[in-house]
Amino acid sequence: LTLPQFVQLMDNFVAEDVSLPTVKRLTAFIKEEYKQTKEEKMKQLEKVHHMSLVAQRKQLLEALFEKWDSNACGSLELEEVVAVLSTFEGGMGKEALMKAKEQLCSRYPQLSRVGKLSSKAFQTFLELIASKFTGNEDETIDNLVRFLTTSVEQSHTESLQSSARRKWLQDIQQAAESSGTSMEPVYKAVIRTLCQDMEAHGDNKKISAYIALLEENQLSPEQGQVCLRYVACTADDAPHVLNQVLHRDMKGVSFAAIDQGKPIYVPKVQLHGNIHFWNSDRPVEERKGSLLVLPLYDAHWRVFGILGLDTLRDQCQKSIFLTHEITFYEGVCHAFSKAYHHICMQENVLQVADTALSWLYPRTPSIHTVTIYLVAPGKDKNYALYKVISTDNTGQKEIHNSPDVLLREENLLRDYLFKCKDSSEVTLISVYGEHHIAVPLHDLSRQTLSIFDISIGQHKKLPPQEQKELQKMLKMAQAACSEILQRFLEETQPTQVLEAERVANMRHAGILFYRFMLQELRECV
């Protein structure tokens, strides 16, 4: 137990109306009765030491990845890494390298197709190589890190450029984590990052930038099964580009970038002959400049849209995109993908919660209201809670598209919600005579992802049958959320049990809640 978990456990155990002498007797009893053997103490110390080493190693390997990924692309070429590692210890470890590579490709099947290492896959690769050597694994990792660190050089200017770019990429992720389920702040952060980088590192070129996402073509399937909808762009281009739809049978190179799975660069659009110009008012003689279209990948390296940039607004004849700029834009694509899928994950979690509440309310008339909060990460305890769904005593739900933001220092009467988040445990409290049960939904590392704030009014506890139904709902909601989070991992291939899941293709994550209900029912029969 962590300190917040221990305090919460004791708080729940003694309840609110217990006298101070009783609390003191309980404290004295625990101090007297709690015993720890030497073996238990040593085991605990070893566990803490191991966790510390794992955290240090992760930090070390992340820093190494960033040093190699000098243009903040978000991935490394597998074969480039293999070529350098093949000279480690004079080439003595080639056999270990090949075995580790084979194992890595079986763990990340998409590697053999795309040949790119994410930060996580890079760390896994080095750990697999170290495990193939005889001797101490930690020492081998240290030697590998030293070897790879000296294998790459970076000038002071490159270092400053890389640092600035990483800060802008972090802003994209932060926009996703602090926007509830709204994509608008993320779109704005991406466009702002592109413009800032062009101003700082791209000779101040005037650019147009836009994001288009793949969607099912329901209106005109004869033009192709999927189409690209333009969901964001630079402000000046909005009247011509925003909400436009590009079909396969129209001019353009975007679908070629999607099909080939790699960026397409057109240095002179006026000479290409297959470029779609959204602004039909622009004179033909002004349709000059460069165009770059980059595919957007999810964690499984499947394309779900494009990021496009052009210099048609720049009158300079030499407005071209340089290699370091193109590499960085791949990093922007990677950062946007992480942010986009973070919000998709939040939406799916809320769909599960919404479905769970619809199932719960007819079975628990003693529950007055339920409010659902999402946790926005922050350093230490400097995080916020976003109210996203609330219900009244009839089960009528309200979805908060512009969520109320709760900060700890401004909400003393709701401090129990923050205690629930800190401890990742159920918290029981009475506020002005109204009893609340705060229940966390956990992520895969058992950190609090979302909180159910359940009010049961004047009742100190629910009737036994209703309590049983509540516990069942929470168990199924947690199982469904864990499955959703697993699906967003790079090394996980989605599994589907019900036909409805295949049809919905995760657009209706609430189906997962009923899938787990059905599975439990089957196990009970």
Residue pairs with C-beta under 8 A, 6 or more apart in sequence:
1 9
2 423
4 419
4 422
4 423
5 423
5 424
5 425
7 423
8 419
8 420
8 423
8 425
8 427
9 425
10 26
11 427
11 428
12 425
12 426
12 427
12 428
13 26
14 22
14 23
14 26
15 428
16 429
16 430
36 44
53 138
57 138
57 141
58 123
60 141
60 145
61 122
61 123
61 126
61 141
61 145
62 119
62 123
64 145
64 148
64 149
65 76
65 119
65 122
65 123
66 162
66 166
67 149
67 152
67 154
68 76
68 81
68 122
68 148
68 152
69 75
69 76
69 119
69 331
70 152
70 154
70 158
70 162
71 162
71 165
71 324
71 327
71 328
71 331
72 162
72 165
72 166
72 169
72 328
72 331
73 327
73 328
73 330
73 331
73 334
74 118
74 119
74 169
74 330
74 331
74 333
74 334
74 335
75 116
75 117
75 118
75 330
75 334
76 116
76 117
76 122
77 115
77 116
77 117
78 101
78 111
78 115
78 116
78 117
79 115
81 117
81 122
81 125
82 97
82 101
84 148
84 151
85 93
85 97
85 129
85 144
85 148
86 94
86 97
88 97
88 144
88 147
89 143
93 129
93 132
93 133
95 132
96 129
96 132
96 133
97 129
97 132
99 128
99 132
100 125
100 128
100 129
100 131
100 132
101 125
103 128
104 111
104 121
104 124
104 125
104 128
105 111
105 112
107 124
107 491
108 121
108 124
108 490
108 491
109 493
110 300
110 301
111 117
111 121
113 301
114 261
114 297
114 301
116 301
117 125
118 490
120 490
120 491
121 490
121 491
126 141
126 144
126 145
127 137
127 141
129 140
129 144
130 137
130 140
130 141
130 144
131 137
133 140
154 162
161 200
161 201
161 324
164 197
164 200
164 201
165 197
165 201
165 328
165 331
168 192
168 193
168 196
168 197
169 193
169 331
169 332
169 335
171 189
171 192
171 193
172 186
172 189
172 190
172 193
172 332
172 335
172 336
172 338
172 339
173 335
173 338
173 339
173 342
174 189
175 185
175 186
175 188
175 189
175 339
176 185
176 186
176 338
176 339
176 340
176 342
176 343
177 342
177 376
177 377
178 185
178 376
178 384
179 185
179 186
179 343
180 346
180 374
180 386
180 388
180 400
180 403
181 343
181 346
181 347
181 350
181 374
181 388
182 343
182 401
182 402
183 231
183 340
183 343
186 336
186 339
186 340
186 343
187 211
187 231
187 232
188 232
189 339
190 209
190 211
190 232
190 307
190 332
190 335
190 336
191 209
191 232
191 233
191 234
193 332
193 335
194 207
194 209
194 309
194 329
194 332
195 207
195 209
195 234
197 325
197 328
198 204
198 205
198 207
198 325
201 324
201 325
201 328
202 322
202 325
205 311
205 314
205 316
205 319
206 311
206 313
206 314
206 319
207 234
207 309
207 310
207 311
207 313
207 314
208 233
208 234
208 236
208 237
208 241
208 309
208 310
208 311
208 312
208 313
209 233
209 234
209 307
209 308
209 309
210 230
210 232
210 233
210 234
210 237
210 241
210 307
210 308
211 230
211 231
211 232
211 233
211 296
211 305
211 306
211 307
211 308
211 336
212 228
212 229
212 230
212 231
212 246
212 254
212 305
212 306
212 308
213 228
213 229
213 231
213 296
213 304
213 305
214 226
214 227
214 228
214 258
214 303
214 304
214 305
215 226
215 227
215 228
215 229
216 225
216 226
217 223
217 224
217 225
217 226
217 227
217 247
220 247
223 247
223 248
223 249
223 250
224 247
224 248
224 249
226 248
227 245
227 246
227 247
227 248
228 245
228 246
228 254
228 255
228 305
228 306
229 243
229 244
229 245
230 241
230 242
230 243
230 244
230 245
230 246
231 242
231 243
232 242
233 241
233 242
236 313
237 278
237 279
240 278
240 279
241 278
241 279
244 278
246 252
246 254
246 255
246 276
248 255
250 276
251 274
251 275
251 276
252 274
252 275
252 276
253 264
253 266
253 272
253 274
253 275
253 291
253 293
254 293
254 306
254 308
256 264
257 263
257 264
257 293
257 294
257 295
257 306
258 295
258 303
258 306
261 295
261 297
261 301
261 303
262 295
263 292
263 293
263 294
263 295
263 326
263 329
263 330
264 292
264 293
265 290
265 291
265 292
265 321
265 326
266 272
266 275
266 290
266 291
266 292
267 290
267 320
268 288
268 289
268 290
269 275
269 287
269 288
269 289
269 290
269 291
269 310
269 312
270 287
270 288
272 291
275 287
275 291
277 287
282 312
286 312
287 312
288 312
288 317
289 310
289 311
289 312
289 313
289 314
289 319
290 310
290 311
290 319
290 320
290 321
291 308
291 309
291 310
292 308
292 309
292 310
292 321
292 326
292 329
293 306
293 307
293 308
294 306
294 307
294 308
294 326
294 329
294 330
294 333
295 303
295 305
295 306
295 333
296 303
296 304
296 305
296 306
296 307
296 333
296 336
296 337
296 340
297 303
297 304
297 333
297 334
297 337
298 304
298 337
298 341
299 337
299 341
299 488
299 489
299 490
300 490
300 493
304 337
304 340
307 329
307 332
307 333
307 336
309 321
309 329
311 319
311 320
311 321
321 329
341 488
344 488
345 484
345 485
345 488
346 374
347 509
348 484
348 506
348 509
349 374
349 441
349 449
349 450
349 481
349 484
349 509
350 372
350 374
350 388
350 389
350 450
351 508
351 509
351 510
352 477
352 480
352 481
352 484
352 509
352 510
352 512
352 513
353 372
353 389
353 441
353 450
353 452
353 477
354 389
354 397
354 399
354 510
355 510
355 511
355 513
355 514
356 473
356 474
356 476
356 477
356 480
356 513
357 370
357 372
357 389
357 391
357 395
357 397
358 395
358 397
359 473
359 513
359 517
360 367
360 370
360 469
360 470
360 473
361 367
361 391
361 394
361 395
362 395
363 466
363 469
364 462
364 466
364 469
364 470
365 466
366 456
366 457
366 459
366 462
366 463
366 466
367 393
367 454
367 455
367 456
367 462
367 466
367 470
368 393
368 434
368 455
368 456
368 457
369 390
369 391
369 392
369 393
369 454
369 455
370 389
370 390
370 391
370 452
370 453
370 454
370 455
371 387
371 389
371 390
371 391
371 452
371 453
371 455
372 387
372 388
372 389
372 390
372 450
372 451
372 452
372 453
373 385
373 386
373 387
373 388
373 406
373 417
373 450
373 451
373 453
374 385
374 386
374 388
374 403
374 449
374 450
375 383
375 384
375 385
375 386
375 421
375 448
375 449
375 450
375 451
376 383
376 384
376 385
376 386
376 405
377 383
378 384
381 408
381 418
381 422
383 421
384 405
384 406
384 407
385 405
385 406
385 417
385 418
385 421
385 451
386 400
386 403
386 404
386 405
386 406
387 400
387 403
387 404
387 406
388 399
388 400
388 403
389 397
389 398
389 399
389 400
390 397
390 398
390 400
391 397
391 398
406 414
406 417
408 415
408 418
411 417
411 418
413 431
416 427
416 429
416 431
416 436
416 438
417 427
417 438
417 451
417 453
419 427
419 438
420 426
420 427
420 438
420 439
420 440
420 448
420 451
421 440
421 448
421 451
424 440
424 442
424 446
424 447
424 448
425 440
426 437
426 438
426 439
426 440
427 436
427 437
427 438
428 435
428 436
428 437
428 438
429 435
429 436
429 438
430 436
433 458
434 455
434 457
434 458
435 455
435 456
435 457
435 458
435 459
435 460
435 461
436 453
436 454
436 455
436 456
437 452
437 453
437 454
437 456
437 470
438 451
438 452
438 453
438 454
439 451
439 452
439 454
439 474
440 448
440 449
440 450
440 451
440 452
441 448
441 449
441 450
441 451
441 452
441 477
441 478
441 481
442 448
442 449
442 478
442 481
442 482
443 449
443 485
444 482
444 485
444 486
444 489
449 481
449 485
450 481
452 474
454 470
456 462
461 467
462 470
472 520
476 513
476 516
476 517
476 520
477 513
479 516
480 509
480 512
480 513
480 515
480 516
483 512
483 516
484 509
484 512
486 492
487 494
487 506
494 506
496 502
497 515
497 519
498 511
498 514
498 515
498 518
500 508
500 511
501 511
501 512
501 515
504 511
